[in-house]
Amino acid sequence: MHANNDQVNNPPHYTAHPSGIECIQVTEYFNFNLGNAIKYIWRSALKNSLAEDLKKARWYLSRELKRITGQDEADDIAKELAALKARNQHLELMFQAKREAEKTTPALN
């Protein structure tokens, strides 16, 4: 039996979940990336590092997505940004053509 204050074998942030089970009892059924993401989510509210632990969980989820899709999230973001830039350029050309047309069209009074 482990002492309740044993930070190695029985840390409070792993055993304080309302379900009464330890995080490892769940995570051992997942692969490394998903298990770590679950671990960081599990303990995020039990420590003083909520944002940090959620960022770590996101990092492991991104790594898992890259593993199964072969694409990095940064690649997806870069593609979306390129599409937005292309759309913006298209709109600029349309507005420029409209302004030019307005300059050459006589005003009716």
VMD Tcl script that draws the C-alpha trace (Angstrom):
set ca {
  {0.00 0.00 0.00}
  {1.28 3.46 -0.87}
  {1.15 6.41 1.48}
  {-1.37 9.07 0.54}
  {1.36 11.71 0.19}
  {3.56 9.57 -2.10}
  {4.29 11.89 -5.06}
  {5.80 9.05 -7.11}
  {3.35 6.17 -6.71}
  {0.19 7.98 -5.63}
  {0.24 11.68 -6.59}
  {-2.91 13.55 -5.54}
  {-3.48 15.05 -9.01}
  {-3.81 11.52 -10.41}
  {-6.06 10.11 -7.71}
  {-8.34 13.04 -6.85}
  {-10.81 12.50 -9.71}
  {-14.44 12.29 -8.51}
  {-14.81 8.89 -10.18}
  {-12.40 7.43 -7.65}
  {-10.20 5.84 -10.31}
  {-6.65 6.71 -11.24}
  {-5.88 8.29 -14.57}
  {-3.62 5.39 -15.57}
  {-6.57 3.00 -15.32}
  {-8.03 4.82 -18.32}
  {-4.97 5.91 -20.28}
  {-3.36 2.49 -20.45}
  {-6.03 1.50 -23.00}
  {-4.95 4.23 -25.44}
  {-1.85 4.77 -27.54}
  {0.91 7.01 -26.22}
  {-0.27 10.31 -27.73}
  {-3.92 9.90 -26.80}
  {-3.08 8.58 -23.35}
  {-0.91 11.60 -22.66}
  {-3.57 13.99 -23.94}
  {-6.10 12.36 -21.60}
  {-3.60 12.53 -18.74}
  {-3.05 16.26 -19.17}
  {-6.78 16.95 -19.49}
  {-7.49 14.72 -16.48}
  {-5.14 16.56 -14.18}
  {-5.51 20.08 -15.63}
  {-8.05 21.23 -13.06}
  {-6.24 19.49 -10.20}
  {-3.01 21.45 -10.47}
  {-2.13 25.12 -10.74}
  {-1.35 24.88 -14.44}
  {-4.73 24.60 -16.21}
  {-3.70 26.44 -19.38}
  {-0.29 24.76 -19.53}
  {-1.73 21.26 -19.15}
  {-4.42 21.93 -21.77}
  {-1.73 23.18 -24.17}
  {0.24 20.00 -23.54}
  {-2.89 17.93 -24.27}
  {-3.39 19.87 -27.50}
  {0.24 19.18 -28.43}
  {-0.27 15.42 -28.05}
  {-3.56 15.57 -29.99}
  {-1.84 17.48 -32.80}
  {0.93 14.90 -32.84}
  {-1.63 12.08 -33.07}
  {-3.48 13.84 -35.90}
  {-0.20 14.21 -37.77}
  {0.55 10.52 -37.19}
  {-2.79 9.31 -38.58}
  {-3.23 11.87 -41.37}
  {0.36 12.50 -42.34}
  {-0.28 16.22 -42.15}
  {0.82 18.72 -39.60}
  {-1.75 21.21 -38.31}
  {0.64 23.91 -39.44}
  {0.25 22.59 -43.00}
  {-3.54 22.90 -42.72}
  {-3.25 26.42 -41.32}
  {-0.84 27.40 -44.11}
  {-3.29 26.06 -46.73}
  {-6.18 27.99 -45.18}
  {-4.08 31.15 -45.04}
  {-3.08 30.75 -48.71}
  {-6.74 30.29 -49.68}
  {-7.71 33.42 -47.73}
  {-4.92 35.41 -49.40}
  {-6.04 34.23 -52.84}
  {-9.63 35.19 -52.04}
  {-8.49 38.57 -50.77}
  {-6.50 39.16 -53.98}
  {-9.54 38.19 -56.05}
  {-11.74 40.63 -54.12}
  {-9.14 43.39 -54.48}
  {-9.10 42.88 -58.25}
  {-12.90 43.00 -58.36}
  {-13.02 46.23 -56.35}
  {-10.25 47.75 -58.43}
  {-12.14 46.92 -61.64}
  {-15.31 48.44 -60.17}
  {-13.47 51.64 -59.21}
  {-11.98 51.89 -62.70}
  {-15.40 51.35 -64.26}
  {-16.89 54.08 -62.05}
  {-14.16 56.52 -63.18}
  {-14.94 55.98 -66.86}
  {-18.72 55.96 -66.54}
  {-20.20 59.46 -66.73}
  {-22.40 60.48 -63.84}
  {-26.05 61.08 -64.68}
  {-27.47 64.31 -63.31}
}
mol new
graphics top color blue
foreach p $ca { graphics top sphere $p radius 0.5 }
foreach p [lrange $ca 0 end-1] q [lrange $ca 1 end] { graphics top cylinder $p $q radius 0.2 }
display resetview
